[in-house]
């Protein structure tokens, strides 16, 4: 069937004979990276947990979902777009999973702690209004977590960092599912708790939660899990968090385990009173490193003699926690309000001895790390569009997006040119993955033909070489 010429100088003709052409000539390097990192042992563990007989089936499903996410797909039905790419199928050596197969794959993650599939009644019991509860993960989600760990441990083995600063924060994922619950700000959905390794730029721990489970729920247990996931060669550990982690048990645990921290403090009545009596001469400028903010004035000061009744502050052999006050005002409010009413007050608690302004700047960097990374997973990848009404399937989808993010970071740092190192997924998709290629067969071998004039054409060959030379951190 032909379509008459339009405004532009070409006609369209539909044909029933598929050709080995691809619009994603450089996307298969992601599968090569996955196969280098994840051996049979990891896939067999995941296949047993999910009830599949063949580990290669699980590998195909997992690779299909990761490619879907990295290519910009947000729904499982978008797999049909990739499946129709004949050249991509030849390059991969297998046909991508269908949307139905991928849905069944995700549904199998809907397990209890013993690996049994949850009935609707059990599911409703675990998630209901008015009662916060963090679900125990099933064996399948745990096996998937091992794959996430394999990525950041490989990064650590290639580019070791003796320090791990974990930026911990929850994010709300809106989802209008029948089983989704309302979060604190009124949004219906889910609220994963996340830990970001700032020095490596990778996720180390994700905990999928119902929307009604606040970030402050069971924070000590979460910190133990997040810091416990770090590689053993990390010697210096730090924590940055907002006031959800202003918790006596959690911060006492961190202090006992030599974790340096700076955490936003709740503005209690007692703390507010201590801040109000700080003299004007005690405040120092809290400046932007680049320039003064023309709209806002910020200052900081030590909070003297504020010692809450926490056990950590009563330890004879230790030091009480330190509080730093921050006050902020608009440069225009002085026209309308008295000087006392102009200032808004905040505070940070810490066990570190850094100079105040340096510590506050360091604590504030969290806003440019974990919060930015939340946006990447939800908007640049597919984490913001959950596929199911089943909690386990959504938890698996979220973790697969976390895995895809980490794989992309490892690929950028180890195999791609430096100018692509800071590229977000949507930028990398446009500049690198989306490349037209022809796949031809000669002498019983397939060859991908790329135009040498394409940007980063030679970089693609170098990327494959770098991936081939990778040594995975976990044994295959």
N, C-alpha and C positions, 0 to 999 in steps of 0.2 A: 504494500500500500504506500503510495507516495502523497506527499502534501505539497501543494503548489508553493512556489517561492514567495516568501514574505517580504518584509522591509529589507532585511539583510540578504546578501547575495548567496543564499544556499537553499536547497530543498531537503526535505526529510523523507527518508524511505525506510519503512519497517521491513525487517527480514526475519525469516524463521531459522536462519543458519547462524548459530552463535559463533563468535570469533574469540580467540584467546587474547583479548584486550583487557586492560585493567586501568581503573582510575586511581588505584591505591598501590602503585608499584613498590613503594618503600614501607608500607605497613607490615609486611611479613617479618621485618627485622625484630618486631616485638615478640612474635612467636619464637623466633630463634633465641631471643634472650630468655624467655620463659623456659624453653627446653634445656637451656644451658643451666639454669638455676634450679629447676624442679625436676628431680629424677623420679624413677619408678617408685622408690620408697614412699615419697610424699603423696604421689597419686594413688598408690595402693591403699595407703591409710585413709585417704579421702573417699575412695571408692567403697571400702568396707563400711565406713561410717554412713554412707549414703545408700547402701544396699545395691550397688551395681556389681555385676559379675566381672566386667572387664575394666581395667584401669584406663585403657586408651579411650573408652567412651567418656569417662569423666574428664580426661585431658581435653578431648574435643569440645565438650560443653564449656569448660572453664576458659579455654582459649577463645571460643566464639564470643562469650560474654565480654571478656576483656577487649577484644578487637571492636566489638560493638560500641563499648563505652569510649574507647580512644578515637574512634572514627566519628564521634558526635551523636551516636544514637542514644535516645532517651527511653525508648520503648522496645520491648522484645520483638514486636512486629517489624521493627527497623532492620532486623536480621535478614529479612527478605531482600533488602536493597544490596547488602553485601553478598548474599547467596547468588544473586543474579550476575555478579561480576565474574565472568568465566576465567579471565586471566588471573584473578586473585585465587580462585579455586585451584588452578594449576600450580601456582607458586607455593601455596600452602601444602599441597599434596593431600588435601581432604576437603570435603564439602562441609561448610559451616552448619552448625545445628539449626534446626528449624525453630521458629518461635514456640511451638508446642513442646518440643524437646527441651528447650531452655527453661520454659515455665516449669516443667516437671522436675528439672534439675534443681531449681530454686525451691520448689515446694518441699523437696526432701530435706532441706535444712530446718524445717519446722518440727523440731524435736524437743523432747525433754532432756534432762541431764544424763539419762541412761541411754539415749539414742532412740527411744520409742517415738513414733509419730504422734503428735498431739491431736486429740479429738477436739471438736469445737467447744465441748463443755470444759475440758481441761484448759483450753486456751482462754476461755472467758474467765475462768477462776484465777489465772495468772495475771490478767490485765483487767482491772475494773476501776471504776471511778472512786476517788476518795481514798485510795490505799496505794501508796507508792511501793513498788516492788521491782527489784532488778532481777531479771530472769537468769537462771543458771544456763550457761551455754551448753548445747549438745555436742557430741563428738565431732560432728561434721564442721561446725563453726570453729571448734578448737583446731581441727586439721587445717582449716583455711587460715587460721591465725599463724600456724607454723610456716605457711608460705609467705605471709607478710613478714615474719621474722627473718626468713631466709634472705629477703631482699635487703633489709637494713643491715643485717650482719655481713652480707657480701659487700655492701658499701663501706662498712667499717673496716673490713679486711683490706680493701683497696685504698681507701683514704681514711686512715685511722684518726680518731679524735679522742684524746684522753678526757675530755669534758663532755658532759651531756646536760644541757639545759632543757628541761621539759616545760613547755608552755601548755598548761592544762586548761581546757575550757569546753563547755557544752555548746551545742548548736541545735537550733530547732529546725526540723524538716517538716514543712507543711504537707499534710496528706489527708485528703477527705475520704478516708476509708471508714467502714462501719465500726471497725474495732479500734480505730485511732482515738486517743484521749486528748483532752484539752490541756495545753501547757499554761504556765503562769501568766503569760501575756495575752492569753485568749486564743492563741493559734491552736488548731487541731492538728495533731501529727505525732511525731516522735522526737526524742531529745538525746541523741548520742553524746556520750562523754568521750572526749578526745585528748590525746597527749601527743605533742609535736616536738621532735628533737631538733632544736633550733640550729645547732652546729652542722647537722647533716641534712637538714631540710626534708625530713621524712617523718611519716607517722609511725609511732611505735606501739600505740595501744588505742583501740576503739572499742567502746562498749555501747551497744545499741540499747536504747531504753525507751519505754513508753513516754508519751508526752507529759504525763502528770508526774513523772519522776524528776524532782528538781536536781540541779547540778550539785547542790550541797548534800545530797543523800549518799551516805556511806562513802565519804570522801577518803577516809583512811584506807579502807580496803582497796579503793581504786588506785591510790598512790602506791600501795604495796604492789599491785599488779603492774602498773606502768613502769615503775623503777625496776621491778623484778625482771622485766622483759629486756632490759639493756644488756648488751654484750659484757662479758666478764672483764674485758680490758679497759673499761671506763673507770677512771680513778676519781674524777671530780664530778659531783652531781649537784645540780641546782634546780630550783623550782620557781616558776613565776605563775601567779594565778590571781583571779579576781576574788571578791569577797565571799563567793560560794565556798572557798577553801579556808575561810577564816574559822577554823574549827580546832578546838583545844586538842582533841585526840590526834587529829591528822598532823598538826604542826608539831606536837610533842614527839610523835613518831618520826617525823622528818628530822627534827633536831637531834634525836637520839641516834639516828643513822647517818649523822654528819652530812645531811643534805642542806646546803645553803638556800635560803628562800627569801622572797619578797612577795607579800600577799596583801591585797587591799583589805583593810580592816572595816568591820561594821562600825558605824558611827553610833555607839551606845551613848546613853545620857552621861555616864561618867567620863568617857573619852571626850565628848563634846565640852564638858565643863573644864577639863584640863586644857583643851585647845583654846578656850575663850580667855584664859588668863595668861596666855603667852604674850609677852611684851612686844610692842611694835619693833623694837630694835633687834629682837631675836630672829626676825624673818629675813631670809636671803632670797635673792632673785632665783627663780626656777626658769631658766631661759631655754629657748629653742637653740640647738647647736648652730643652725644656719643663720637665723635672724630672729629678732623679736617679733612676736605675734602682734600685728597692728590692731587686732580686735580684742585680745584677751591678755590680762596680766596675771602671772602666776608667781607664787612665792612658797617657800618651804621653811620649816623650823623643826627642831627636835621637840618632842613632847616630854617635858620633865616630870619625873616622879609618877608616871602612870604605870602601875603594875597591877593588872587584873589578877583575880584570885585563881589563876591557873596553877596547877602543880608544878609546871615547868618553871614558873617564876619564883617558886619557893625552894627550889633545889639549892642547897648550900654550896654545892660544888660547881654550879653553873652560873650563867649570866641571865638576868631577866630579858625578855624580848624587848626589842627597841621599837619605838613608834615615831614615825615622822609625819608631821602634819603638812597638808597642802592647802593653800587657799587660792581661789581663783575668782576673778571678777572681770566683767566686761569693762572696757575702757570708756563706755558710754553711760554706764549705770550711775556714775557719780553725779550726773546731771539731774537724776530723778530721785535718788535715795540717799539716806544718811550713810556715812562711812561704815558704820557697823553692819548695816543691812546689805552692803554691796558685795560682801565676800561670801562665797560658797566654800565649805570646808570638807576635806577628805583626809584619809590617813592610810598609811602603809605600815605593816608590821614586818619585822625582819630579824634574823639572827646574824646578819652580816655587819661588818664594821666599816663599810665603804663610806666615803664622804657623801652627804645627803643628796646633793644634786646628781652626782654620778649614779647613785643607786636608783633614784627615781627615774632617770632617763633609761637605765637598763630595764627596770620593771615595765616601763611604758612600751618598750620594744615589742612586748607580747602582742600588742594590737596590730603590729605589722607582720606577725608571723602566723600564729595559730588562727586568728580571725580571717586573715587573708587566705590561708589554706582551706578553711571551711568553705569560703566562696568558690575556690577552685573545684573542690569535690562536688559541690551542689550545683554550680552553674556551668563550669567548663566541661565537667564530666557529667555522669548521669545520676549522681547521688541525690539530687533534688527532686527526682521523679521516681517515687517508689512504685514497684510493679504489682503489688499484691495486697490483699487484706490479711494475709498470714504473717504474723510477726517474724517467724524464723526466716521466711523467704525474703522479707525486707531487710533483716539483719544481714543475710548473706549478700544481698545486692549492695548494701552499704559497704560491707567489708571488701567485696570485689572491686568497688570503686576506689577504696583505700589502696588495695593492691595495685590497681592500674596506675594510680598516682605515683606510688613508690617505684614501680617499674619504669615509668617515664622519667623520673628524676635520676635513677641509676643510668638509664640509657643516655640522657643528656650529659651527665657528668663524665661518663666513661667512654662514650663512643661518638658523640656528636661534636661539631665545631663549637668553639667558645661563644661565638655570636648567637648560638641557639640555646646557650646555657640558662638564660633567664626567661626563655619563651614559655608562655602559658600554653596549656594543651590546645586551645583553639588556634593560637598562633602557630604552633608546631604542626598542627593539622594542615593549615593552609600552606605553610612554607616547605614542609618536608614530606609528610605522609601522602598528601594528594599529589600524585605525579602520574601522568599517563605513560603507559608502557605497553609494548607488544611482546607476547610470549610465543616463541617459535620453537619447533622441535626439529632437531637435526642430529643425525648419528645416535639416535635413541636417547638424546638428552634434551632437556628444556633449557632455553636461554631467554632471559629477560632483556629486551632491547630498550634502552633509555636514550633519549637525546642528550648528547654530551653537553649541549649548551644550557641544560636545565640548572638552575641554582642548586648547589650542593650535590651535583651528580656524582662527582668523585668522592665526596664525603660519605655517600651511601656505601660505596665499596669499602671505605675505611671503617665505617661503623660495623659492617658485618665482620670484618677482620678483628676488630676489638672485642665484639661479642664472642667470637670463636675462642679467643684467648682468655676469657674470663674463667676464674676458678671459683666455683660456688662455695659459700661458707658452710652449708650443710651437705653432708655426704649424700650422693645420689641413691 
